[in-house]
Amino acid sequence: MRDVVEVVRADEAHHRDVNHGFANELAGGPVAEPVPAAWPHEELLPQWKQAA
Protein backbone atom coordinates (compact mmCIF):
# COMPACT_ATOMS: atom_id res chain seq x y z
CA MET A 1 0.00 0.00 0.00
CA ARG A 2 2.90 2.32 0.72
CA ASP A 3 4.03 1.99 -2.90
CA VAL A 4 0.61 3.12 -4.10
CA VAL A 5 0.68 6.19 -1.87
CA GLU A 6 4.18 7.12 -3.03
CA VAL A 7 3.23 6.84 -6.71
CA VAL A 8 0.03 8.85 -6.22
CA ARG A 9 1.93 11.57 -4.32
CA ALA A 10 4.56 11.77 -7.06
CA ASP A 11 1.86 12.01 -9.72
CA GLU A 12 0.03 14.75 -7.83
CA ALA A 13 3.28 16.68 -7.33
CA HIS A 14 3.82 16.51 -11.09
CA HIS A 15 0.33 17.93 -11.70
CA ARG A 16 1.06 20.68 -9.16
CA ASP A 17 4.30 21.67 -10.90
CA VAL A 18 2.73 21.67 -14.36
CA ASN A 19 -0.28 23.70 -13.19
CA HIS A 20 1.95 26.26 -11.45
CA GLY A 21 3.90 26.57 -14.70
CA PHE A 22 0.68 27.27 -16.61
CA ALA A 23 -0.35 29.86 -14.03
CA ASN A 24 3.03 31.61 -14.29
CA GLU A 25 2.76 31.67 -18.07
CA LEU A 26 -0.77 33.09 -17.99
CA ALA A 27 0.32 35.75 -15.48
CA GLY A 28 3.12 36.84 -17.80
CA GLY A 29 5.83 35.35 -15.62
CA PRO A 30 8.84 33.38 -16.75
CA VAL A 31 8.12 30.16 -18.60
CA ALA A 32 9.80 27.23 -16.90
CA GLU A 33 11.25 24.16 -18.55
CA PRO A 34 8.79 21.29 -18.96
CA VAL A 35 8.54 19.13 -15.87
CA PRO A 36 9.20 15.44 -16.58
CA ALA A 37 6.82 12.95 -15.02
CA ALA A 38 8.14 11.32 -11.88
CA TRP A 39 7.07 7.87 -13.03
CA PRO A 40 7.17 6.66 -16.60
CA HIS A 41 3.73 6.54 -18.09
CA GLU A 42 3.02 3.38 -19.97
CA GLU A 43 0.28 3.01 -22.52
CA LEU A 44 -2.65 1.30 -20.85
CA LEU A 45 -4.40 -1.22 -23.03
CA PRO A 46 -7.93 -2.37 -22.27
CA GLN A 47 -8.12 -5.92 -21.00
CA TRP A 48 -11.77 -6.55 -21.77
CA LYS A 49 -11.05 -8.04 -25.20
CA GLN A 50 -8.77 -10.65 -23.66
CA ALA A 51 -11.37 -11.52 -21.02
CA ALA A 52 -14.18 -11.99 -23.58
TIVO-2410 file (N, C-alpha, C; in nm, 3 decimals):
# residues 52
REC num residu      c1      c2      c3 atome chaine
REC   1      M   0.083  -0.119   0.000     N      A
REC   1      M   0.000   0.000   0.000    CA      A
REC   1      M   0.087   0.126   0.000     C      A
REC   2      R   0.201   0.117   0.068     N      A
REC   2      R   0.290   0.232   0.072    CA      A
REC   2      R   0.336   0.272  -0.069     C      A
REC   3      D   0.362   0.171  -0.153     N      A
REC   3      D   0.403   0.199  -0.290    CA      A
REC   3      D   0.297   0.277  -0.365     C      A
REC   4      V   0.171   0.242  -0.344     N      A
REC   4      V   0.061   0.312  -0.410    CA      A
REC   4      V   0.058   0.458  -0.368     C      A
REC   5      V   0.071   0.482  -0.238     N      A
REC   5      V   0.068   0.619  -0.187    CA      A
REC   5      V   0.184   0.700  -0.243     C      A
REC   6      E   0.302   0.640  -0.250     N      A
REC   6      E   0.418   0.712  -0.303    CA      A
REC   6      E   0.400   0.748  -0.450     C      A
REC   7      V   0.344   0.657  -0.529     N      A
REC   7      V   0.323   0.684  -0.671    CA      A
REC   7      V   0.216   0.792  -0.689     C      A
REC   8      V   0.109   0.784  -0.612     N      A
REC   8      V   0.003   0.885  -0.622    CA      A
REC   8      V   0.057   1.022  -0.581     C      A
REC   9      R   0.136   1.028  -0.475     N      A
REC   9      R   0.193   1.157  -0.432    CA      A
REC   9      R   0.285   1.215  -0.539     C      A
REC  10      A   0.367   1.130  -0.600     N      A
REC  10      A   0.456   1.177  -0.706    CA      A
REC  10      A   0.377   1.228  -0.825     C      A
REC  11      D   0.269   1.158  -0.860     N      A
REC  11      D   0.186   1.201  -0.972    CA      A
REC  11      D   0.119   1.334  -0.942     C      A
REC  12      E   0.067   1.349  -0.821     N      A
REC  12      E   0.003   1.475  -0.783    CA      A
REC  12      E   0.103   1.590  -0.778     C      A
REC  13      A   0.225   1.563  -0.734     N      A
REC  13      A   0.328   1.668  -0.733    CA      A
REC  13      A   0.360   1.711  -0.876     C      A
REC  14      H   0.359   1.616  -0.969     N      A
REC  14      H   0.382   1.651  -1.109    CA      A
REC  14      H   0.271   1.742  -1.160     C      A
REC  15      H   0.145   1.707  -1.129     N      A
REC  15      H   0.033   1.793  -1.170    CA      A
REC  15      H   0.048   1.932  -1.108     C      A
REC  16      R   0.088   1.939  -0.984     N      A
REC  16      R   0.106   2.068  -0.916    CA      A
REC  16      R   0.209   2.152  -0.991     C      A
REC  17      D   0.323   2.092  -1.023     N      A
REC  17      D   0.430   2.167  -1.090    CA      A
REC  17      D   0.387   2.215  -1.229     C      A
REC  18      V   0.319   2.128  -1.302     N      A
REC  18      V   0.273   2.167  -1.436    CA      A
REC  18      V   0.170   2.279  -1.426     C      A
REC  19      N   0.076   2.267  -1.333     N      A
REC  19      N  -0.028   2.370  -1.319    CA      A
REC  19      N   0.030   2.503  -1.273     C      A
REC  20      H   0.130   2.501  -1.186     N      A
REC  20      H   0.195   2.626  -1.145    CA      A
REC  20      H   0.268   2.689  -1.265     C      A
REC  21      G   0.325   2.605  -1.349     N      A
REC  21      G   0.390   2.657  -1.470    CA      A
REC  21      G   0.290   2.725  -1.562     C      A
REC  22      F   0.172   2.664  -1.579     N      A
REC  22      F   0.068   2.727  -1.661    CA      A
REC  22      F   0.024   2.860  -1.601     C      A
REC  23      A   0.008   2.863  -1.469     N      A
REC  23      A  -0.035   2.986  -1.403    CA      A
REC  23      A   0.069   3.096  -1.421     C      A
REC  24      N   0.196   3.061  -1.408     N      A
REC  24      N   0.303   3.161  -1.429    CA      A
REC  24      N   0.300   3.214  -1.571     C      A
REC  25      E   0.281   3.125  -1.667     N      A
REC  25      E   0.276   3.167  -1.807    CA      A
REC  25      E   0.158   3.259  -1.833     C      A
REC  26      L   0.041   3.225  -1.779     N      A
REC  26      L  -0.077   3.309  -1.799    CA      A
REC  26      L  -0.063   3.445  -1.731     C      A
REC  27      A   0.012   3.450  -1.620     N      A
REC  27      A   0.032   3.575  -1.548    CA      A
REC  27      A   0.144   3.659  -1.609     C      A
REC  28      G   0.206   3.608  -1.715     N      A
REC  28      G   0.312   3.684  -1.780    CA      A
REC  28      G   0.447   3.663  -1.714     C      A
REC  29      G   0.456   3.564  -1.629     N      A
REC  29      G   0.583   3.535  -1.562    CA      A
REC  29      G   0.675   3.453  -1.651     C      A
REC  30      P   0.789   3.417  -1.596     N      A
REC  30      P   0.884   3.338  -1.675    CA      A
REC  30      P   0.828   3.198  -1.703     C      A
REC  31      V   0.856   3.149  -1.822     N      A
REC  31      V   0.812   3.016  -1.860    CA      A
REC  31      V   0.921   2.918  -1.820     C      A
REC  32      A   0.884   2.821  -1.738     N      A
REC  32      A   0.980   2.723  -1.690    CA      A
REC  32      A   0.998   2.611  -1.792     C      A
REC  33      E   1.103   2.535  -1.772     N      A
REC  33      E   1.125   2.416  -1.855    CA      A
REC  33      E   1.014   2.314  -1.826     C      A
REC  34      P   0.980   2.232  -1.922     N      A
REC  34      P   0.879   2.129  -1.896    CA      A
REC  34      P   0.923   2.038  -1.781     C      A
REC  35      V   0.827   1.998  -1.702     N      A
REC  35      V   0.854   1.913  -1.587    CA      A
REC  35      V   0.835   1.767  -1.628     C      A
REC  36      P   0.940   1.685  -1.621     N      A
REC  36      P   0.920   1.544  -1.658    CA      A
REC  36      P   0.837   1.472  -1.552     C      A
REC  37      A   0.763   1.374  -1.595     N      A
REC  37      A   0.682   1.295  -1.502    CA      A
REC  37      A   0.774   1.216  -1.410     C      A
REC  38      A   0.734   1.204  -1.286     N      A
REC  38      A   0.814   1.132  -1.188    CA      A
REC  38      A   0.820   0.983  -1.219     C      A
REC  39      W   0.713   0.929  -1.272     N      A
REC  39      W   0.707   0.787  -1.303    CA      A
REC  39      W   0.679   0.774  -1.451     C      A
REC  40      P   0.745   0.682  -1.516     N      A
REC  40      P   0.717   0.666  -1.660    CA      A
REC  40      P   0.574   0.622  -1.683     C      A
REC  41      H   0.511   0.689  -1.776     N      A
REC  41      H   0.373   0.654  -1.809    CA      A
REC  41      H   0.375   0.552  -1.920     C      A
REC  42      E   0.311   0.442  -1.896     N      A
REC  42      E   0.302   0.338  -1.997    CA      A
REC  42      E   0.163   0.343  -2.060     C      A
REC  43      E   0.157   0.305  -2.185     N      A
REC  43      E   0.028   0.301  -2.252    CA      A
REC  43      E  -0.057   0.191  -2.187     C      A
REC  44      L  -0.176   0.226  -2.146     N      A
REC  44      L  -0.265   0.130  -2.085    CA      A
REC  44      L  -0.357   0.073  -2.191     C      A
REC  45      L  -0.356  -0.056  -2.204     N      A
REC  45      L  -0.440  -0.122  -2.303    CA      A
REC  45      L  -0.558  -0.187  -2.233     C      A
REC  46      P  -0.677  -0.175  -2.290     N      A
REC  46      P  -0.793  -0.237  -2.227    CA      A
REC  46      P  -0.779  -0.388  -2.226     C      A
REC  47      Q  -0.822  -0.447  -2.117     N      A
REC  47      Q  -0.812  -0.592  -2.100    CA      A
REC  47      Q  -0.943  -0.664  -2.130     C      A
REC  48      W  -1.048  -0.591  -2.160     N      A
REC  48      W  -1.177  -0.655  -2.177    CA      A
REC  48      W  -1.182  -0.748  -2.297     C      A
REC  49      K  -1.104  -0.717  -2.402     N      A
REC  49      K  -1.105  -0.804  -2.520    CA      A
REC  49      K  -1.044  -0.940  -2.488     C      A
REC  50      Q  -0.941  -0.940  -2.403     N      A
REC  50      Q  -0.877  -1.065  -2.366    CA      A
REC  50      Q  -0.969  -1.148  -2.276     C      A
REC  51      A  -1.051  -1.082  -2.195     N      A
REC  51      A  -1.137  -1.152  -2.102    CA      A
REC  51      A  -1.260  -1.210  -2.173     C      A
REC  52      A  -1.297  -1.153  -2.288     N      A
REC  52      A  -1.418  -1.199  -2.358    CA      A
REC  52      A  -1.397  -1.329  -2.431     C      A
***
